[in-house]
Amino acid sequence: MRITFCCTGTKAQPWLEGLQAALPGAVVDLWTAGAASADYAVVWAPPQQFFDEQTGLKGIFNIGAGVDALMKLRLPPGVPVVRLDDAGMSVQMAEYVCHAVIRHFREFDGYEADVNAGKWSYRKPRSRADFSVGIMGMGVLGERVAQALQAFELPLRGWSRSPKSLPGVQCFAGEAQFHDFLAATRILVCLLPLTPDTRDIMNRDTLSRLQPDAYVINVARGAHLVDEDLIALIDSGHLAGATLDVFRTEPLPAQHPFWKHPKITVTPHTSARTLREESIVQIAGKIVALERGEPIAGIVNPARGY
Amino acid sequence: MRITFCCTGTKAQPWLEGLQAALPGAVVDLWTAGAASADYAVVWAPPQQFFDEQTGLKGIFNIGAGVDALMKLRLPPGVPVVRLDDAGMSVQMAEYVCHAVIRHFREFDGYEADVNAGKWSYRKPRSRADFSVGIMGMGVLGERVAQALQAFELPLRGWSRSPKSLPGVQCFAGEAQFHDFLAATRILVCLLPLTPDTRDIMNRDTLSRLQPDAYVINVARGAHLVDEDLIALIDSGHLAGATLDVFRTEPLPAQHPFWKHPKITVTPHTSARTLREESIVQIAGKIVALERGEPIAGIVNPARGY
């Protein structure tokens, strides 16, 4: 069995060694143009040429939760595309979102500005009932974020394509319930997959439907958000601000207004990083299962795009 | 039945109105020097004169979780001193501590400095196993903080006077296990009551026993911490920094080095504020119970001091 590795922007050597150690019977190598086809591919944003040449693949493993970069390519028909189930990402996402939610709800930025100015000043505690958190995207990551947020007793709402039921979360589904979901949301968290249906989903119309003084947290993909609509609604006072981890172009271009906006917190796509060791264990386990003809989790539905 | 209110630094009118509404049959008034004794007292840091004059009290209600200010006074013997059980404070404490723990563990201050300098830079994810959180004080607040932290999969340790058992928390008790508790703690959270036994408990000796590069979060009382020992250990590089919400003197004096220390985050005693509505419901309920001769929770043991 041959495994080929083709991951843009990723240091290959530790992955090659890790995959080799996990699958000692396999030949694991770095893809080069013109190489013979392998049995399995481990990829992140490969070029189209990769799939044009690798015609004997039995499985394609994406080393991330989002497969939107892959879905733009012509993929070999009938070959399962597999995304990482979790591999240590959901706990990171729960941390990132809880931190951003608490920081906003408890006004820690305001306290910090006061302290930097040498001021000891109280703020009236805000009412929990006024700060409902609405999560768009209730997959593995969204559910985990909702579960972690339960500890803080903020009203929780979730919106997903297909109906879900989660204890302690008011669930909304589909286009028909989207506006109702938005209307009572004070802190919006985007954890959607990026598909043609969800591109630009946070725009002037939808963001205007949120509660006055709402806050936006985007930890999904930059293309979910129309940048200039967010800025316009913050500057007009309808939105309180945003925490953004993902951007249309990454790294965020030097001249982009998000860098210096006083009400926008920027982080460099660090909310949930792929953890190599956990990912290798998961991918190796799934290759073994596929070889045995056993079912595996995480196979992407090309029609849905995730 | 008469209820007298004597709370330093608290706007009295909303409390008087709230207590009156909750106990319509009672006379509720603001204490003045020389007034006849009431049946119940609602207090925060009252003067000694208050207890010298109020000789007919059947119960003393402290509008906070910590009763250290009361325990310094000569109190009428045999009269129960009652502290707030929770009254919305434990969820606030869970928020504050989770925020500080995640902010430190995920290096959000470092990312913020990078972003302010226009830098898009990754940091290698830290290993969860290296960041055990050790909570000193496993009462209502400590347990709630531990419960909220479970979501983030950091190793949890707890230390208390008497032995406890909590799922997912490695528990230590008493003087004998204190050094073992400290030795493997990377993030120390102080939630102890302030008593003669716990005063100055975070000092050069004890803080030196923490893991190298440990972090300190104090949300209990300023007198738990020896300020100059903390600063010396941060400046020598043994400790990574601290988040402090409580201080020996509050407001923190203008010249205190904590204000400007680059590795210390200061907040103005805001981690868990007494919420008036919840507290009034709780106090009124306990007064009714005492009048009926029923047992109530939250009675302070004067020998322990909490």
Interface residues (C-beta under 8 A of the other chain):
Chain A: V91 Q92 A94 E95 Y96 C98 H99 I102 R103 F105 R106 F108 Y111 E112 D114 V115 G118 W120 S121 Y122 R123 P125 R128 Q147 A148 A151 F152 E153 E250 P251 L252 A254 W259 T265 V266 T267 P268 T270 R273 L275
Chain B: V91 Q92 A94 E95 Y96 C98 H99 I102 R103 F105 R106 F108 Y111 E112 D114 V115 G118 W120 S121 Y122 R123 P125 R128 Q147 A148 A151 F152 E153 E250 P251 L252 A254 W259 T265 V266 T267 P268 T270 R273 L275
